[in-house]
Amino acid sequence: MGDHQGSIRFLSPDFVDLKNRSFQAHNDKVAFCALSAEGNVLVTIGLEPKEATYQIRSWNLTKKYKEGPGESHPEFSFQDLKGQDEKKILVPTCLAVSSDGTFIGVGLADGCVFLVSPYAKPKSHMVEAGIPITGLAFLNKGKESDRDVNCVLYVTTAESIRQLKFERAPRGNDLKIIDIDMKETDQEEEITTKKKAKKAVSSGAKAMTLSSDTNQCIIAQEDGIWLYSPEKRLEDPIPLNLNEMKGKMDIKLLHSFADYLVVEESPDDLSFNRYITIYHVTEKFQALAKKQIEGPILFIASAGGKVFIFTKKTVHTLSEFSEEEQVALYKKRSLHQIAINIAERKKKPREQIAEIYKDYGDSLFNKSDFDKAMEKYLYTIGTNVVEPSAIIEKYLKDRHTNSLMIYLEELHNAKVHTTNHTTLLLNCYSKSKDYKKIKEFIAHADLRGLDVDAAVRVCRMDKKYDDALILVKNQNHKTYLKILLEDKGEYKEALDYIHTLEFEDAAACFKIFGKDLLQELPDETIKLAQELCTNYRKSGTDEPQQSSEVRRIKTQTPQVEESTYIEKLTVHVDSGRQLMCKDLKSSDPFLQLILNKQFCELPPKKETLVPVFNTDVTFSLSGVDKAKDQIKIVCYDWNEYLPPEFMGQITIPIQQCLTASTPKWYPLLPSEQHSGTIPTGEFQLSFTYKPLQTSSAQKAHAEDFIGIFSAKPAELRKFLEFIDESKIERKKNKNGTYMTTIYDTLLELYLQDGREDDAKKLLNRINNGESETPILDPNHAVLVCESQGFTDGTLILYKYLGLPNIVAEKCVEESKYDDLIAICTKNPSSRLWIRALTHLVSDIPAGPEAEKRHQAYLKEVIQAIQRDKLLSPAEVIDIFLKSNQHHQIEVLMPYLVGELDQLQKKLHGAYQNVTRVVKEGAASRSTLDSYKKEAQKFNGGSEPPSYFFLGTPNGYADDSEMMESKRKLTTETEDRVKDLKTIDVSTFNSEIENTLKNSSWEGFSTISNYLQRKIFDKPEKGQRVFDPLIFADLGLVPLLTDK
């Protein structure tokens, strides 16, 4: 502000004098001052006493200039306020400056406007002679053209309102002024056909002000307060009742700041009382009504949300309520829309605006204006202000279905809905019988965000099966087939639909619905099963399916079906740590894994910052560019009724994943879409890459389809026989061995149908080694054969298992003597032959033919026992006697005669050998006696006994000991002969002959053996003179053995 001493003072909103910015502008009082809208140019008008004229000075507030010691002021330029008649003093009445400070306009008391511009020399323009100018205001026009200036000047007097437009002269430094009387500019406008509106007539101005925020000029006239744009007066006046008090009020002053307009009113010119009314121009309501102020008002200023009213004695300050107080006040007065508009213009956070909308909706709902209340509640969707369940509960309680449908639809549009919301929306459509909306909803809904199960459930309840099929076709094959079979009964269509699926999906669906299809279409179903196990072809293709297309991984399903012929990448999500807290004390993290169009969501882990998932998610790499594509793992915090909150994401190139088999911690990183969130924490991940395996065609395992045929054994047998003929590789167990389910089941079916020949052929394949691997489980097959009484099969299996004893027992029980003889011959065991003999002896043949065969079997068994010496004749006779079948003893007679004859021959030969040995021993003793009496002479090649050269035999003290030993030898030899006569010599007859033939009693070659074996050593007490072990080495075992 300027004072009477010519100083310019800057005051803060707290009305503190900022002396460091104040400066001396004029030598005498400051008459007027105006600041440009941009705040960089200050224009002042002051009286210069020496020259007795007013001077206009333009101050550049951005630059300082020192005039003298201790004094400084901004740079300025000046212009004396003089007309053509320099002696005439021009008295200013008002001042205006353009927004950029380039144009200055001064209103004079004689009705002229003095203009200062950069385009021409200062000049005066007469508006109305003799009528003082009461107000000036510059408005910006916009972009400046080559000739037009970008601003216009509104000029007001007590009798008129004029607009001055400026054009630069084509040549020279001059400015052309176009003076427009606003009374003549209001044009007629067509209201209805061939009807014209009345001309609006402008009167003189009582007061005016500039609204720089809106680039409008506000002028008070007799008929109201009007807004003027740079082009024209606006249609409607400000709806401010200026005559509420008794008597007519006269507007003295206007002031605009922010969205408010301050109006000074006075009952008459002589009254010292003034009334201040503050009006909100945008919202069109009175913020302050008729506040009385004593004394005439000099001027009004505003800054920092405050209005300063200057009088001669004091300064009145009016402060604007804080934003919170304003909102509370508006809500209290049920002016919610005003509070909303103000909050939006102030760009308040969405949560705060939604809170006002929620209160507005509650107010309308309590007034039973349900539809309008719903309009307000819609603005709260997607915020934390109110839970959707609270709004839904309100409208469900009062049964306002239409409004509820609008709210639920908006939830789906904002993608913050849940399963229950979808179900409720479709139920609302159903109750209102609005099937058109159901179809539109299904047709345009985003199936990824839609709870398809809930939608299908509602459609099926309303028997809108076609709509349900549209929802799940090519998305949820199982539900699609379930509707076709259970609801519509279209079995052929269901079978055709399975034929259109990829191999993995077709096999999975056939496992579930194959049993129902088999009941209605047995032949077609069997054919489809055979194709799936051998050479499946998708409908519309001529070649077997080489690999699956990329399939959408179902939401909340951590696993996908295993496939052999797809290139895959398996992500193992182990655990996380140090995650950020989104709730009060913890978070509910869950993960979304995205690879191109494949999407998988893992269920949330409640109330933890260290979640453990330990889950594998498999993605198909078909159609994936491994060099460019990336896998994205996004972590969210789960909320029951609100949208999930972003917690961070991990982005890994596919090329890196192919070799990242070792678990590693990957940090969560921010996202451009959620720039306000700074993630923390990390997850441990590992990757398993499975390359593509080539194959001529994908094949299912027949073992997986056996359960489908449980109620149709004939069809099952037909299917399994086809599998057997096709030589399809069987399914393997976890340990790598082949499963035997197919042939185990086929064996059961054969026996149930009484087809024992086929069962026997099947069993012989395992017994004869036709298959490299066991096609049957022998233990299971034994149980089946036993339960069905199939003895032939049981015998085959026991033979395969290597159990001859059990086979023999079975042959005995069933009197299968051919098989019995065969098993005994193949497994020569004494127990088997004895068991066969015992059973044959006790069996009674029926008829002559049977008796002949029976005797033949007995002879063969007896011959085997005799050949292998399994029983003694006495034991064989005992078996026959115990059976009480004396008529069969005649079969035994040849065996007994032969045994006795052999025994007699052996005894005779043994007796002869013993006699010869005794004679030779006596001769040896005689020769020894002769050697003792006198010396003998040996001639030729004869050799004397080795002990002859030793003199007296070594080891004997005297001749009496030698004689005693000879006596003992003679006695023992005679005892052995007696023993030989009483034993069966058949076992060693041949050995005796060989020993005697090879024995040598003389020769120097044996002397070393005698010495080595210590024959001549003195025996220990109780030791035999001739040790049998020594004679065993010399080949004389038969003479000295204990037997």
ZIWOHU-V363794 format. One record per helix or strand of 2 or more residues. SS is the DSSP state (helix for helix, strand for strand). FROM is the first residue (numbers start at 1). TO is the last residue. If there is no record, write none. Layout:
BEGIN
((SS:FROM:TO) (SS:FROM:TO))
END
This chain:
BEGIN
((strand:7:8) (strand:23:24) (strand:30:35) (strand:41:48) (strand:53:68) (strand:71:80) (strand:92:97) (strand:104:108) (strand:112:117) (strand:120:126) (strand:133:140) (strand:148:157) (strand:161:168) (strand:175:181) (strand:207:211) (strand:216:221) (strand:224:228) (strand:250:257) (strand:260:266) (strand:273:280) (strand:285:294) (strand:297:303) (strand:306:311) (strand:315:319) (helix:323:332) (helix:336:345) (helix:350:366) (helix:370:380) (helix:388:397) (helix:401:413) (helix:419:431) (helix:435:444) (helix:452:461) (helix:465:472) (helix:477:488) (helix:491:499) (helix:503:520) (helix:522:534) (strand:568:577) (strand:588:595) (strand:598:601) (strand:612:620) (strand:630:637) (strand:645:653) (helix:654:657) (strand:664:667) (strand:682:690) (helix:702:709) (helix:713:726) (helix:741:752) (helix:756:767) (helix:778:788) (helix:791:801) (helix:804:814) (helix:817:826) (helix:830:842) (helix:848:868) (helix:873:882) (helix:886:888) (helix:890:933) (helix:946:950) (helix:959:981) (helix:985:987) (helix:989:998) (helix:1004:1012) (helix:1028:1033) (helix:1037:1040))
END
